[in-house]
Amino acid sequence: MGRLGNFKYREIVKRLKLFGFEFDRQAAGSHEIWHNPAARR
């Protein structure tokens, strides 16, 4: 399992939003693309 295996989806989303990330789009399968406009990442 990866480094985020112990986190629940909602916890990850909450932390991404805390750090300024915004949901960009749905990718293949259950993958999501998140973007941070301030950091251009």
PQR file of N, CA, C, O and H, with PARSE charges and radii, in Angstrom:
ATOM      1  N   MET A   1       0.832  -1.175   0.000 -0.4000 1.5000
ATOM      2  CA  MET A   1       0.000   0.000   0.000 -0.0000 2.0000
ATOM      3  C   MET A   1       0.883   1.247   0.000  0.5500 1.7000
ATOM      4  O   MET A   1       2.011   1.210   0.492 -0.5500 1.4000
ATOM      5  N   GLY A   2       0.379   2.335  -0.544 -0.4000 1.5000
ATOM      6  CA  GLY A   2       1.144   3.564  -0.644 -0.0000 2.0000
ATOM      7  C   GLY A   2       1.233   4.316   0.671  0.5500 1.7000
ATOM      8  O   GLY A   2       0.764   3.844   1.706 -0.5500 1.4000
ATOM      9  H   GLY A   2      -0.537   2.365  -0.943  0.4000 1.0000
ATOM     10  N   ARG A   3       1.830   5.477   0.616 -0.4000 1.5000
ATOM     11  CA  ARG A   3       2.039   6.284   1.817 -0.0000 2.0000
ATOM     12  C   ARG A   3       0.737   6.844   2.376  0.5500 1.7000
ATOM     13  O   ARG A   3       0.678   7.206   3.552 -0.5500 1.4000
ATOM     14  H   ARG A   3       2.211   5.861  -0.225  0.4000 1.0000
ATOM     15  N   LEU A   4      -0.301   6.921   1.557 -0.4000 1.5000
ATOM     16  CA  LEU A   4      -1.579   7.465   2.019 -0.0000 2.0000
ATOM     17  C   LEU A   4      -2.581   6.367   2.353  0.5500 1.7000
ATOM     18  O   LEU A   4      -3.768   6.644   2.527 -0.5500 1.4000
ATOM     19  H   LEU A   4      -0.253   6.627   0.603  0.4000 1.0000
ATOM     20  N   GLY A   5      -2.119   5.137   2.443 -0.4000 1.5000
ATOM     21  CA  GLY A   5      -2.991   3.999   2.666 -0.0000 2.0000
ATOM     22  C   GLY A   5      -3.752   4.033   3.980  0.5500 1.7000
ATOM     23  O   GLY A   5      -4.819   3.429   4.084 -0.5500 1.4000
ATOM     24  H   GLY A   5      -1.155   4.913   2.302  0.4000 1.0000
ATOM     25  N   ASN A   6      -3.234   4.719   4.980 -0.4000 1.5000
ATOM     26  CA  ASN A   6      -3.897   4.766   6.284 -0.0000 2.0000
ATOM     27  C   ASN A   6      -4.942   5.865   6.380  0.5500 1.7000
ATOM     28  O   ASN A   6      -5.671   5.938   7.370 -0.5500 1.4000
ATOM     29  H   ASN A   6      -2.367   5.211   4.896  0.4000 1.0000
ATOM     30  N   PHE A   7      -5.026   6.720   5.369 -0.4000 1.5000
ATOM     31  CA  PHE A   7      -5.976   7.823   5.383 -0.0000 2.0000
ATOM     32  C   PHE A   7      -7.257   7.438   4.660  0.5500 1.7000
ATOM     33  O   PHE A   7      -7.240   6.646   3.717 -0.5500 1.4000
ATOM     34  H   PHE A   7      -4.434   6.661   4.566  0.4000 1.0000
ATOM     35  N   LYS A   8      -8.354   8.003   5.108 -0.4000 1.5000
ATOM     36  CA  LYS A   8      -9.622   7.832   4.410 -0.0000 2.0000
ATOM     37  C   LYS A   8      -9.718   8.924   3.348  0.5500 1.7000
ATOM     38  O   LYS A   8      -9.071   9.967   3.446 -0.5500 1.4000
ATOM     39  H   LYS A   8      -8.368   8.646   5.873  0.4000 1.0000
ATOM     40  N   TYR A   9     -10.538   8.662   2.334 -0.4000 1.5000
ATOM     41  CA  TYR A   9     -10.687   9.607   1.219 -0.0000 2.0000
ATOM     42  C   TYR A   9     -11.046  11.009   1.719  0.5500 1.7000
ATOM     43  O   TYR A   9     -10.467  12.001   1.277 -0.5500 1.4000
ATOM     44  H   TYR A   9     -11.063   7.815   2.254  0.4000 1.0000
ATOM     45  N   ARG A  10     -12.001  11.080   2.639 -0.4000 1.5000
ATOM     46  CA  ARG A  10     -12.452  12.389   3.127 -0.0000 2.0000
ATOM     47  C   ARG A  10     -11.345  13.154   3.837  0.5500 1.7000
ATOM     48  O   ARG A  10     -11.286  14.380   3.747 -0.5500 1.4000
ATOM     49  H   ARG A  10     -12.471  10.274   2.998  0.4000 1.0000
ATOM     50  N   GLU A  11     -10.469  12.448   4.543 -0.4000 1.5000
ATOM     51  CA  GLU A  11      -9.347  13.102   5.218 -0.0000 2.0000
ATOM     52  C   GLU A  11      -8.368  13.688   4.199  0.5500 1.7000
ATOM     53  O   GLU A  11      -7.867  14.797   4.380 -0.5500 1.4000
ATOM     54  H   GLU A  11     -10.517  11.452   4.617  0.4000 1.0000
ATOM     55  N   ILE A  12      -8.103  12.945   3.144 -0.4000 1.5000
ATOM     56  CA  ILE A  12      -7.188  13.420   2.104 -0.0000 2.0000
ATOM     57  C   ILE A  12      -7.757  14.652   1.416  0.5500 1.7000
ATOM     58  O   ILE A  12      -7.038  15.626   1.193 -0.5500 1.4000
ATOM     59  H   ILE A  12      -8.510  12.043   2.997  0.4000 1.0000
ATOM     60  N   VAL A  13      -9.046  14.619   1.078 -0.4000 1.5000
ATOM     61  CA  VAL A  13      -9.691  15.759   0.425 -0.0000 2.0000
ATOM     62  C   VAL A  13      -9.648  16.979   1.333  0.5500 1.7000
ATOM     63  O   VAL A  13      -9.378  18.088   0.871 -0.5500 1.4000
ATOM     64  H   VAL A  13      -9.630  13.828   1.260  0.4000 1.0000
ATOM     65  N   LYS A  14      -9.912  16.783   2.620 -0.4000 1.5000
ATOM     66  CA  LYS A  14      -9.901  17.889   3.575 -0.0000 2.0000
ATOM     67  C   LYS A  14      -8.520  18.540   3.629  0.5500 1.7000
ATOM     68  O   LYS A  14      -8.407  19.766   3.640 -0.5500 1.4000
ATOM     69  H   LYS A  14     -10.132  15.883   2.995  0.4000 1.0000
ATOM     70  N   ARG A  15      -7.469  17.715   3.664 -0.4000 1.5000
ATOM     71  CA  ARG A  15      -6.108  18.247   3.727 -0.0000 2.0000
ATOM     72  C   ARG A  15      -5.693  18.924   2.423  0.5500 1.7000
ATOM     73  O   ARG A  15      -5.010  19.948   2.450 -0.5500 1.4000
ATOM     74  H   ARG A  15      -7.560  16.719   3.655  0.4000 1.0000
ATOM     75  N   LEU A  16      -6.098  18.365   1.288 -0.4000 1.5000
ATOM     76  CA  LEU A  16      -5.789  19.005   0.007 -0.0000 2.0000
ATOM     77  C   LEU A  16      -6.392  20.402  -0.048  0.5500 1.7000
ATOM     78  O   LEU A  16      -5.730  21.351  -0.468 -0.5500 1.4000
ATOM     79  H   LEU A  16      -6.653  17.533   1.267  0.4000 1.0000
ATOM     80  N   LYS A  17      -7.653  20.529   0.378 -0.4000 1.5000
ATOM     81  CA  LYS A  17      -8.315  21.831   0.372 -0.0000 2.0000
ATOM     82  C   LYS A  17      -7.651  22.795   1.342  0.5500 1.7000
ATOM     83  O   LYS A  17      -7.559  23.991   1.065 -0.5500 1.4000
ATOM     84  H   LYS A  17      -8.191  19.758   0.719  0.4000 1.0000
ATOM     85  N   LEU A  18      -7.183  22.280   2.485 -0.4000 1.5000
ATOM     86  CA  LEU A  18      -6.473  23.115   3.455 -0.0000 2.0000
ATOM     87  C   LEU A  18      -5.214  23.723   2.859  0.5500 1.7000
ATOM     88  O   LEU A  18      -4.864  24.862   3.167 -0.5500 1.4000
ATOM     89  H   LEU A  18      -7.257  21.308   2.710  0.4000 1.0000
ATOM     90  N   PHE A  19      -4.534  22.968   2.007 -0.4000 1.5000
ATOM     91  CA  PHE A  19      -3.300  23.436   1.383 -0.0000 2.0000
ATOM     92  C   PHE A  19      -3.536  24.182   0.073  0.5500 1.7000
ATOM     93  O   PHE A  19      -2.586  24.468  -0.656 -0.5500 1.4000
ATOM     94  H   PHE A  19      -4.818  22.042   1.756  0.4000 1.0000
ATOM     95  N   GLY A  20      -4.796  24.499  -0.232 -0.4000 1.5000
ATOM     96  CA  GLY A  20      -5.098  25.339  -1.382 -0.0000 2.0000
ATOM     97  C   GLY A  20      -5.364  24.605  -2.683  0.5500 1.7000
ATOM     98  O   GLY A  20      -5.467  25.236  -3.735 -0.5500 1.4000
ATOM     99  H   GLY A  20      -5.568  24.267   0.361  0.4000 1.0000
ATOM    100  N   PHE A  21      -5.476  23.284  -2.635 -0.4000 1.5000
ATOM    101  CA  PHE A  21      -5.746  22.523  -3.851 -0.0000 2.0000
ATOM    102  C   PHE A  21      -7.228  22.573  -4.193  0.5500 1.7000
ATOM    103  O   PHE A  21      -8.079  22.651  -3.306 -0.5500 1.4000
ATOM    104  H   PHE A  21      -5.392  22.771  -1.780  0.4000 1.0000
ATOM    105  N   GLU A  22      -7.527  22.528  -5.480 -0.4000 1.5000
ATOM    106  CA  GLU A  22      -8.894  22.500  -5.980 -0.0000 2.0000
ATOM    107  C   GLU A  22      -9.057  21.296  -6.892  0.5500 1.7000
ATOM    108  O   GLU A  22      -8.140  20.922  -7.623 -0.5500 1.4000
ATOM    109  H   GLU A  22      -6.837  22.465  -6.200  0.4000 1.0000
ATOM    110  N   PHE A  23     -10.246  20.695  -6.836 -0.4000 1.5000
ATOM    111  CA  PHE A  23     -10.520  19.571  -7.720 -0.0000 2.0000
ATOM    112  C   PHE A  23     -10.537  20.075  -9.152  0.5500 1.7000
ATOM    113  O   PHE A  23     -11.254  21.025  -9.463 -0.5500 1.4000
ATOM    114  H   PHE A  23     -10.991  20.999  -6.242  0.4000 1.0000
ATOM    115  N   ASP A  24      -9.759  19.454 -10.027 -0.4000 1.5000
ATOM    116  CA  ASP A  24      -9.679  19.878 -11.421 -0.0000 2.0000
ATOM    117  C   ASP A  24     -10.588  19.033 -12.301  0.5500 1.7000
ATOM    118  O   ASP A  24     -11.473  19.560 -12.976 -0.5500 1.4000
ATOM    119  H   ASP A  24      -9.176  18.682  -9.775  0.4000 1.0000
ATOM    120  N   ARG A  25     -10.367  17.704 -12.291 -0.4000 1.5000
ATOM    121  CA  ARG A  25     -11.204  16.853 -13.143 -0.0000 2.0000
ATOM    122  C   ARG A  25     -11.059  15.394 -12.739  0.5500 1.7000
ATOM    123  O   ARG A  25     -10.128  15.012 -12.030 -0.5500 1.4000
ATOM    124  H   ARG A  25      -9.649  17.277 -11.743  0.4000 1.0000
ATOM    125  N   GLN A  26     -11.997  14.598 -13.207 -0.4000 1.5000
ATOM    126  CA  GLN A  26     -11.975  13.158 -12.995 -0.0000 2.0000
ATOM    127  C   GLN A  26     -11.124  12.539 -14.091  0.5500 1.7000
ATOM    128  O   GLN A  26     -11.280  12.879 -15.263 -0.5500 1.4000
ATOM    129  H   GLN A  26     -12.754  14.908 -13.783  0.4000 1.0000
ATOM    130  N   ALA A  27     -10.232  11.641 -13.726 -0.4000 1.5000
ATOM    131  CA  ALA A  27      -9.388  10.943 -14.692 -0.0000 2.0000
ATOM    132  C   ALA A  27      -9.909   9.513 -14.859  0.5500 1.7000
ATOM    133  O   ALA A  27     -11.004   9.190 -14.399 -0.5500 1.4000
ATOM    134  H   ALA A  27     -10.105  11.364 -12.773  0.4000 1.0000
ATOM    135  N   ALA A  28      -9.140   8.682 -15.503 -0.4000 1.5000
ATOM    136  CA  ALA A  28      -9.555   7.301 -15.769 -0.0000 2.0000
ATOM    137  C   ALA A  28      -9.828   6.548 -14.468  0.5500 1.7000
ATOM    138  O   ALA A  28      -9.077   6.670 -13.501 -0.5500 1.4000
ATOM    139  H   ALA A  28      -8.251   8.944 -15.876  0.4000 1.0000
ATOM    140  N   GLY A  29     -10.886   5.787 -14.454 -0.4000 1.5000
ATOM    141  CA  GLY A  29     -11.234   4.996 -13.280 -0.0000 2.0000
ATOM    142  C   GLY A  29     -11.609   5.874 -12.110  0.5500 1.7000
ATOM    143  O   GLY A  29     -12.411   6.797 -12.252 -0.5500 1.4000
ATOM    144  H   GLY A  29     -11.496   5.688 -15.240  0.4000 1.0000
ATOM    145  N   SER A  30     -11.034   5.594 -10.952 -0.4000 1.5000
ATOM    146  CA  SER A  30     -11.364   6.361  -9.747 -0.0000 2.0000
ATOM    147  C   SER A  30     -10.317   7.438  -9.457  0.5500 1.7000
ATOM    148  O   SER A  30     -10.318   8.013  -8.369 -0.5500 1.4000
ATOM    149  H   SER A  30     -10.382   4.844 -10.836  0.4000 1.0000
ATOM    150  N   HIS A  31      -9.432   7.718 -10.402 -0.4000 1.5000
ATOM    151  CA  HIS A  31      -8.384   8.716 -10.195 -0.0000 2.0000
ATOM    152  C   HIS A  31      -8.939  10.122 -10.366  0.5500 1.7000
ATOM    153  O   HIS A  31      -9.830  10.360 -11.181 -0.5500 1.4000
ATOM    154  H   HIS A  31      -9.431   7.251 -11.286  0.4000 1.0000
ATOM    155  N   GLU A  32      -8.401  11.041  -9.589 -0.4000 1.5000
ATOM    156  CA  GLU A  32      -8.803  12.444  -9.661 -0.0000 2.0000
ATOM    157  C   GLU A  32      -7.569  13.309  -9.857  0.5500 1.7000
ATOM    158  O   GLU A  32      -6.473  12.960  -9.419 -0.5500 1.4000
ATOM    159  H   GLU A  32      -7.677  10.847  -8.927  0.4000 1.0000
ATOM    160  N   ILE A  33      -7.762  14.445 -10.522 -0.4000 1.5000
ATOM    161  CA  ILE A  33      -6.686  15.415 -10.738 -0.0000 2.0000
ATOM    162  C   ILE A  33      -6.995  16.635  -9.877  0.5500 1.7000
ATOM    163  O   ILE A  33      -8.053  17.249 -10.012 -0.5500 1.4000
ATOM    164  H   ILE A  33      -8.653  14.729 -10.878  0.4000 1.0000
ATOM    165  N   TRP A  34      -6.065  16.980  -8.995 -0.4000 1.5000
ATOM    166  CA  TRP A  34      -6.195  18.155  -8.141 -0.0000 2.0000
ATOM    167  C   TRP A  34      -5.124  19.156  -8.547  0.5500 1.7000
ATOM    168  O   TRP A  34      -4.037  18.769  -8.975 -0.5500 1.4000
ATOM    169  H   TRP A  34      -5.205  16.482  -8.885  0.4000 1.0000
ATOM    170  N   HIS A  35      -5.430  20.443  -8.414 -0.4000 1.5000
ATOM    171  CA  HIS A  35      -4.535  21.504  -8.857 -0.0000 2.0000
ATOM    172  C   HIS A  35      -4.453  22.581  -7.799  0.5500 1.7000
ATOM    173  O   HIS A  35      -5.461  22.933  -7.186 -0.5500 1.4000
ATOM    174  H   HIS A  35      -6.314  20.757  -8.066  0.4000 1.0000
ATOM    175  N   ASN A  36      -3.247  23.113  -7.579 -0.4000 1.5000
ATOM    176  CA  ASN A  36      -3.058  24.235  -6.675 -0.0000 2.0000
ATOM    177  C   ASN A  36      -2.668  25.453  -7.509  0.5500 1.7000
ATOM    178  O   ASN A  36      -1.517  25.562  -7.932 -0.5500 1.4000
ATOM    179  H   ASN A  36      -2.428  22.828  -8.078  0.4000 1.0000
ATOM    180  N   PRO A  37      -3.616  26.379  -7.756 -0.5600 1.5000
ATOM    181  CA  PRO A  37      -3.334  27.534  -8.607  0.2800 2.0000
ATOM    182  C   PRO A  37      -2.228  28.433  -8.068  0.5500 1.7000
ATOM    183  O   PRO A  37      -1.473  29.011  -8.850 -0.5500 1.4000
ATOM    184  N   ALA A  38      -2.118  28.563  -6.756 -0.4000 1.5000
ATOM    185  CA  ALA A  38      -1.108  29.448  -6.167 -0.0000 2.0000
ATOM    186  C   ALA A  38       0.296  28.891  -6.419  0.5500 1.7000
ATOM    187  O   ALA A  38       1.220  29.648  -6.717 -0.5500 1.4000
ATOM    188  H   ALA A  38      -2.732  28.094  -6.121  0.4000 1.0000
ATOM    189  N   ALA A  39       0.455  27.587  -6.304 -0.4000 1.5000
ATOM    190  CA  ALA A  39       1.767  26.962  -6.487 -0.0000 2.0000
ATOM    191  C   ALA A  39       1.967  26.448  -7.913  0.5500 1.7000
ATOM    192  O   ALA A  39       3.051  25.982  -8.264 -0.5500 1.4000
ATOM    193  H   ALA A  39      -0.296  26.972  -6.062  0.4000 1.0000
ATOM    194  N   ARG A  40       0.931  26.532  -8.718 -0.4000 1.5000
ATOM    195  CA  ARG A  40       0.957  26.038 -10.109 -0.0000 2.0000
ATOM    196  C   ARG A  40       1.374  24.562 -10.159  0.5500 1.7000
ATOM    197  O   ARG A  40       2.211  24.170 -10.973 -0.5500 1.4000
ATOM    198  H   ARG A  40       0.050  26.911  -8.433  0.4000 1.0000
ATOM    199  N   ARG A  41       0.788  23.769  -9.293 -0.4000 1.5000
ATOM    200  CA  ARG A  41       1.072  22.332  -9.236 -0.0000 2.0000
ATOM    201  C   ARG A  41      -0.204  21.562  -9.445  0.5500 1.7000
ATOM    202  O   ARG A  41      -0.191  20.332  -9.435 -0.5500 1.4000
ATOM    203  H   ARG A  41       0.108  24.088  -8.632  0.4000 1.0000
TER
END
